Amino acid sequence: MKNPNIDFAILVLSCDKYSDLWKPFFYQFKRYWPDCPYKLYLGSNTKKYKNESVQTVFSGKDRDWSSSLLKILNKIQSRYIFLWLDDFFLISPVDKSKFT
């Protein structure tokens, strides 16, 4: 169970040119962590991922990885952010105790 005193979110960092990874990534994510209690964000340039459980955050035109990341991080209000890359797929259930 989520600690209500911790403002925590998960950011899956990606970009428009890797949008083909989003559907399989989030399929695996929901398969192995169906009850994830945290805010879930996807960082991209301009493309939106159409899923109610994922909020897309845009960085705008792609310049470089670090600039895009900073723009996205500045738009997320959570105090703690777990950064996840779009090509790191879950392959087994998440041990939720590691996130509390």
C-alpha positions as CSV (number, residue, x, y, z in Angstrom):
1,M,0.0,0.0,0.0
2,K,1.2,3.5,-0.8
3,N,2.5,5.6,2.0
4,P,0.1,8.6,1.9
5,N,2.9,10.9,3.2
6,I,5.1,10.3,0.1
7,D,4.3,12.3,-3.0
8,F,5.6,9.8,-5.6
9,A,5.2,9.3,-9.4
10,I,6.6,7.1,-12.1
11,L,7.9,8.7,-15.3
12,V,8.4,6.6,-18.3
13,L,10.8,8.6,-20.5
14,S,10.5,8.2,-24.2
15,C,10.2,10.3,-27.4
16,D,7.9,10.4,-30.4
17,K,10.2,8.3,-32.6
18,Y,9.9,5.4,-30.1
19,S,6.1,5.5,-29.8
20,D,5.9,2.0,-31.2
21,L,7.2,0.8,-27.8
22,W,4.5,2.4,-25.7
23,K,1.7,-0.1,-26.3
24,P,3.9,-3.2,-25.5
25,F,5.6,-1.4,-22.6
26,F,2.3,-0.5,-20.9
27,Y,0.8,-3.9,-21.6
28,Q,3.7,-5.5,-19.7
29,F,3.5,-2.8,-17.0
30,K,-0.2,-3.5,-16.3
31,R,0.4,-7.2,-16.5
32,Y,3.1,-7.3,-13.9
33,W,1.9,-4.3,-11.8
34,P,-1.8,-4.1,-12.2
35,D,-2.4,-2.3,-8.9
36,C,0.3,0.3,-9.2
37,P,-0.9,3.1,-6.8
38,Y,1.3,5.8,-8.1
39,K,0.8,8.5,-10.7
40,L,2.1,7.2,-14.1
41,Y,3.5,9.6,-16.6
42,L,4.9,9.2,-20.1
43,G,7.3,11.8,-21.3
44,S,7.3,12.4,-25.1
45,N,7.9,15.2,-27.5
46,T,4.5,15.9,-29.1
47,K,2.7,12.5,-29.4
48,K,0.1,11.5,-26.8
49,Y,-0.4,8.0,-25.5
50,K,-4.1,7.4,-25.4
51,N,-4.7,5.6,-22.1
52,E,-6.7,6.8,-19.1
53,S,-4.1,5.5,-16.6
54,V,-1.2,7.3,-18.2
55,Q,-0.7,11.0,-18.3
56,T,1.5,12.2,-21.2
57,V,3.9,15.0,-20.5
58,F,5.4,16.8,-23.5
59,S,8.9,18.2,-23.9
60,G,8.3,19.8,-27.3
61,K,10.7,19.6,-30.2
62,D,13.4,17.1,-29.7
63,R,16.8,18.7,-29.1
64,D,18.7,16.4,-26.8
65,W,17.9,13.8,-24.1
66,S,18.8,15.9,-21.1
67,S,16.9,19.0,-22.2
68,S,13.8,17.0,-22.9
69,L,14.1,15.3,-19.5
70,L,14.4,18.6,-17.7
71,K,11.4,20.1,-19.5
72,I,9.3,17.1,-18.6
73,L,10.5,16.9,-14.9
74,N,9.6,20.6,-14.5
75,K,6.0,19.8,-15.5
76,I,5.5,17.0,-12.9
77,Q,4.5,18.2,-9.5
78,S,5.5,15.1,-7.5
79,R,8.3,15.5,-5.0
80,Y,9.8,12.0,-5.8
81,I,10.0,10.6,-9.3
82,F,11.1,7.2,-10.3
83,L,12.6,7.5,-13.8
84,W,11.9,4.5,-16.1
85,L,13.1,4.1,-19.7
86,D,10.7,3.0,-22.4
87,D,12.7,0.0,-23.4
88,F,13.0,-1.5,-19.9
89,F,10.1,-3.9,-19.9
90,L,8.8,-5.7,-16.8
91,I,9.2,-9.5,-17.1
92,S,7.9,-10.5,-13.6
93,P,5.6,-9.1,-10.9
94,V,6.8,-6.0,-9.0
95,D,7.8,-6.4,-5.4
96,K,5.6,-3.5,-4.1
97,S,7.5,-3.4,-0.8
98,K,10.5,-2.0,-2.6
99,F,8.4,1.2,-3.3
100,T,7.1,2.0,0.1
